[in-house]
Amino acid sequence: MNPAQKALWFIESHLADPLTLDEISGVAGVSRFHMVRSFAAATGFSVMRYVRARRLSEAARALANGAPDILTLALDADYGSHEAFTRAFRDHFGVTPGAVRSLACIDHIKLQEPIQMDSTAADNLQPPRFQTSKPLLIAGLSDRYSHENGAGIPNQWQRFHQSVDRIPGRIGKVAYGVCCNGDDAGNFDYIAGVEVLDFSDLPREFASVRIPEQRYAVFTHRDHISTIRRTVNTIWNHWLPASGLKAADAPNFERYDEKFDPLTGHGGFEIWVPVRE
């Protein structure tokens, strides 16, 4: 298992939380010495430099969108004061936070986007089981991605976990990561959500999707979540073409039950792929 992959997942899914090199190394299962060198070899960044660059980039995006309170952004980015944040922001981007907010534009600065995790083929994919799902109503947070820029999904899950208690009518403890509304250019909506009774009282901040009754090939992903792209790539580019089945026009999703630990990324989950003869 690649320690840098684990570190990237943990950083992106805990970006708004206090992060230390010791904590990141512990999640990756290696020493500080190992973490520093493996992360730099894989990404070209030091661990904490990447954390700072990502936090400042997210703050810049929020400022360009009109965030009114720079101090709140400073605290969210783990800076103790407005002044410390402004100094770090100016050193990194060459402009002040106030200038970015006034211009309402980030085209002139170079943001650090999430580094994409590994998507090479896996050699240990286990055969799936086949199951017909019941109809599901899923509500949660939605973002639009392409297959090239899905590295923002871990951070979306962090925001979901902070807001899930505001979703009314939740059924059970299972969480779902639903890919839907795909287009020919490879763009799709990803909803981090839960099953609900209905959508009638759903606050506007949440999106919804109906998953119809459908036959699925269900794969169990037992490795760390940072390797999910490898498993998904193997399913779609290796298993499905060799299976004699076709992909059905329906949402595909991940299913996370109570065994999955969102703090560490361990515990395993299922990947449900809609299929037809």
C-alpha positions as CSV (number, residue, x, y, z in Angstrom):
1,M,0.0,0.0,0.0
2,N,1.3,3.4,-1.0
3,P,1.7,5.7,2.1
4,A,1.4,8.8,-0.1
5,Q,-2.1,7.6,-1.3
6,K,-3.3,7.2,2.2
7,A,-1.9,10.6,3.2
8,L,-3.5,12.3,0.2
9,W,-6.9,10.8,1.1
10,F,-6.6,11.7,4.8
11,I,-5.5,15.3,4.0
12,E,-8.3,15.9,1.5
13,S,-11.0,14.4,3.7
14,H,-9.8,16.3,6.9
15,L,-8.7,19.6,5.3
16,A,-10.8,21.7,7.7
17,D,-9.5,19.8,10.7
18,P,-6.2,20.4,12.6
19,L,-3.6,18.2,10.9
20,T,-0.1,17.3,12.1
21,L,2.7,15.3,10.4
22,D,2.5,12.8,13.2
23,E,-1.2,12.2,12.7
24,I,-0.9,11.9,8.9
25,S,2.1,9.5,9.3
26,G,0.1,7.4,11.8
27,V,-2.9,7.1,9.4
28,A,-0.5,6.0,6.6
29,G,1.1,3.5,8.9
30,V,4.7,4.7,8.6
31,S,7.2,6.8,10.5
32,R,7.6,10.6,10.0
33,F,10.8,10.0,8.2
34,H,9.2,7.5,5.8
35,M,6.1,9.8,5.3
36,V,8.2,12.8,4.4
37,R,10.2,11.0,1.8
38,S,7.5,8.9,0.3
39,F,5.1,11.8,-0.1
40,A,7.8,14.0,-1.6
41,A,8.8,11.2,-4.0
42,A,5.2,10.7,-5.1
43,T,4.0,14.4,-5.3
44,G,7.0,16.7,-5.3
45,F,5.7,18.4,-2.2
46,S,6.5,18.2,1.5
47,V,3.5,17.0,3.4
48,M,2.7,20.1,5.4
49,R,3.5,22.4,2.4
50,Y,0.8,20.6,0.4
51,V,-1.6,21.0,3.3
52,R,-0.9,24.7,3.5
53,A,-1.2,25.1,-0.3
54,R,-4.5,23.3,-0.4
55,R,-6.0,25.3,2.5
56,L,-4.9,28.6,1.1
57,S,-6.3,27.6,-2.3
58,E,-9.7,26.7,-0.8
59,A,-9.6,30.0,1.1
60,A,-8.8,31.9,-2.2
61,R,-11.7,30.2,-3.9
62,A,-14.1,31.2,-1.0
63,L,-12.8,34.8,-1.2
64,A,-13.5,35.0,-4.9
65,N,-17.0,33.8,-4.2
66,G,-17.6,36.6,-1.8
67,A,-16.8,35.2,1.7
68,P,-17.4,38.1,4.0
69,D,-15.2,37.2,7.0
70,I,-11.5,36.8,6.4
71,L,-10.9,35.9,10.1
72,T,-13.2,32.9,9.8
73,L,-11.3,31.7,6.7
74,A,-8.1,32.2,8.6
75,L,-9.2,30.1,11.5
76,D,-10.6,27.4,9.2
77,A,-7.2,27.3,7.5
78,D,-5.5,26.7,10.9
79,Y,-4.1,30.2,11.2
80,G,-4.3,31.9,14.6
81,S,-5.0,35.4,13.4
82,H,-6.1,37.5,10.5
83,E,-2.5,38.9,10.2
84,A,-0.9,35.5,10.1
85,F,-3.3,34.3,7.4
86,T,-2.8,37.5,5.3
87,R,1.0,37.2,5.5
88,A,0.9,33.5,4.5
89,F,-1.7,34.2,1.7
90,R,0.4,37.1,0.3
91,D,3.6,35.0,0.5
92,H,2.0,32.1,-1.4
93,F,0.0,34.0,-4.0
94,G,1.7,37.4,-4.2
95,V,-1.6,39.2,-3.4
96,T,-3.6,39.9,-0.3
97,P,-6.9,38.1,0.6
98,G,-8.7,41.4,0.4
99,A,-7.5,41.9,-3.2
100,V,-8.8,38.5,-4.3
101,R,-12.2,39.2,-2.6
102,S,-12.4,42.7,-4.3
103,L,-11.6,41.3,-7.7
104,A,-13.9,38.3,-7.2
105,C,-11.6,36.4,-9.5
106,I,-8.8,33.8,-9.1
107,D,-7.7,33.5,-12.7
108,H,-4.5,35.5,-11.9
109,I,-3.3,33.2,-9.1
110,K,-2.2,29.6,-9.3
111,L,-4.3,27.4,-7.0
112,Q,-3.1,24.0,-5.7
113,E,-5.8,21.6,-6.8
114,P,-6.1,18.1,-5.1
115,I,-3.6,15.6,-6.4
116,Q,-5.3,12.7,-8.1
117,M,-4.9,9.3,-6.4
118,D,-3.7,6.2,-8.2
119,S,-5.9,4.8,-11.0
120,T,-3.8,1.9,-12.3
121,A,-5.4,-1.5,-12.6
122,A,-5.7,-3.7,-9.5
123,D,-4.6,-7.4,-9.7
124,N,-6.6,-8.7,-6.7
125,L,-10.2,-7.9,-7.8
126,Q,-12.5,-10.5,-6.4
127,P,-15.6,-11.8,-8.3
128,P,-18.8,-9.8,-7.5
129,R,-22.1,-11.0,-6.3
130,F,-25.2,-10.1,-8.2
131,Q,-28.1,-8.4,-6.4
132,T,-31.3,-6.5,-7.4
133,S,-31.4,-3.3,-5.4
134,K,-34.6,-2.0,-3.9
135,P,-35.6,1.6,-5.0
136,L,-33.7,4.1,-2.9
137,L,-34.2,7.8,-2.2
138,I,-30.8,9.4,-1.4
139,A,-30.2,12.9,-0.1
140,G,-26.9,14.6,0.6
141,L,-24.3,17.0,-0.8
142,S,-23.7,17.1,-4.5
143,D,-20.8,18.3,-6.6
144,R,-20.0,18.1,-10.3
145,Y,-16.8,16.3,-11.4
146,S,-15.1,14.9,-14.4
147,H,-13.2,11.6,-14.3
148,E,-10.0,13.6,-14.3
149,N,-10.8,15.8,-11.4
150,G,-12.4,13.6,-8.8
151,A,-9.8,14.3,-6.2
152,G,-12.1,16.7,-4.5
153,I,-14.5,13.9,-3.4
154,P,-12.8,13.2,0.0
155,N,-13.2,16.8,1.0
156,Q,-16.9,16.6,-0.1
157,W,-17.3,13.7,2.3
158,Q,-15.9,15.8,5.1
159,R,-18.5,18.5,4.5
160,F,-21.2,15.8,4.3
161,H,-20.2,14.4,7.7
162,Q,-20.4,17.9,9.2
163,S,-24.0,18.4,7.8
164,V,-25.6,15.0,7.8
165,D,-27.5,15.6,11.0
166,R,-29.5,18.3,9.2
167,I,-30.9,15.8,6.7
168,P,-34.5,14.9,7.8
169,G,-36.1,11.4,7.6
170,R,-32.8,9.5,7.5
171,I,-33.1,5.7,7.3
172,G,-30.4,3.6,8.9
173,K,-26.7,4.3,9.3
174,V,-25.5,3.4,5.8
175,A,-23.9,6.2,3.6
176,Y,-23.9,6.2,-0.2
177,G,-21.6,7.8,-2.7
178,V,-23.8,8.0,-5.9
179,C,-22.5,8.8,-9.4
180,C,-25.3,10.0,-11.6
181,N,-26.3,12.4,-14.4
182,G,-23.2,11.6,-16.5
183,D,-22.7,13.2,-19.9
184,D,-20.7,12.2,-23.0
185,A,-17.8,14.5,-22.0
186,G,-17.2,12.4,-18.8
187,N,-18.8,14.8,-16.4
188,F,-21.0,13.5,-13.6
189,D,-22.7,14.5,-10.3
190,Y,-21.5,12.8,-7.2
191,I,-23.8,12.8,-4.2
192,A,-22.5,11.9,-0.7
193,G,-25.7,11.0,1.0
194,V,-28.0,8.8,3.1
195,E,-31.2,7.0,2.4
196,V,-34.3,9.0,3.4
197,L,-38.1,8.4,3.6
198,D,-38.9,11.2,1.2
199,F,-37.7,14.5,-0.1
200,S,-40.6,16.7,1.1
201,D,-38.8,18.5,3.9
202,L,-35.3,18.5,2.5
203,P,-33.4,21.8,3.0
204,R,-32.3,23.5,-0.1
205,E,-28.6,22.9,0.6
206,F,-29.1,19.2,-0.1
207,A,-29.4,17.4,-3.4
208,S,-31.5,14.3,-4.0
209,V,-31.4,11.3,-6.4
210,R,-33.8,8.4,-6.9
211,I,-32.2,5.1,-7.6
212,P,-34.7,2.7,-9.2
213,E,-34.9,-1.0,-8.7
214,Q,-31.9,-2.4,-10.7
215,R,-29.7,-5.4,-11.1
216,Y,-26.1,-4.7,-9.8
217,A,-22.8,-6.4,-9.8
218,V,-21.6,-5.8,-6.2
219,F,-17.8,-5.7,-5.6
220,T,-16.3,-5.6,-2.1
221,H,-13.3,-3.2,-1.7
222,R,-11.4,-4.3,1.3
223,D,-8.3,-2.2,0.9
224,H,-7.8,1.4,2.0
225,I,-10.2,3.8,0.4
226,S,-7.3,5.7,-1.2
227,T,-7.1,2.9,-3.8
228,I,-10.7,3.1,-4.8
229,R,-9.8,4.5,-8.3
230,R,-7.7,1.4,-9.0
231,T,-10.7,-0.8,-8.2
232,V,-13.1,1.3,-10.2
233,N,-10.8,1.4,-13.1
234,T,-10.3,-2.4,-13.0
235,I,-14.1,-3.0,-12.9
236,W,-15.0,-0.7,-15.8
237,N,-11.9,-1.4,-18.0
238,H,-11.1,-5.0,-17.3
239,W,-13.9,-6.9,-15.5
240,L,-16.9,-5.5,-17.4
241,P,-15.6,-6.0,-20.9
242,A,-14.7,-9.6,-20.1
243,S,-18.0,-10.4,-18.3
244,G,-20.3,-10.6,-21.2
245,L,-22.5,-8.0,-19.5
246,K,-23.3,-4.4,-20.4
247,A,-23.5,-1.4,-18.1
248,A,-27.1,-0.3,-17.5
249,D,-28.2,3.3,-17.7
250,A,-28.6,3.8,-14.0
251,P,-26.7,5.3,-11.1
252,N,-23.7,3.5,-9.8
253,F,-22.7,3.9,-6.1
254,E,-20.5,3.1,-3.2
255,R,-22.2,1.7,-0.1
256,Y,-20.5,2.4,3.3
257,D,-21.9,0.6,6.3
258,E,-20.9,0.9,10.0
259,K,-17.7,-1.2,9.5
260,F,-16.2,1.6,7.4
261,D,-14.2,4.2,9.5
262,P,-14.3,7.6,7.8
263,L,-11.5,8.8,10.1
264,T,-8.9,6.2,8.9
265,G,-10.3,5.1,5.6
266,H,-10.2,1.5,6.6
267,G,-13.1,-1.0,7.1
268,G,-14.0,-1.7,3.5
269,F,-17.1,-0.9,1.5
270,E,-19.1,-2.0,-1.6
271,I,-19.1,-0.7,-5.2
272,W,-22.4,-1.3,-7.0
273,V,-22.3,-1.3,-10.7
274,P,-25.6,-1.5,-12.7
275,V,-25.5,-4.3,-15.3
276,R,-27.8,-5.8,-17.9
277,E,-27.5,-8.8,-20.3
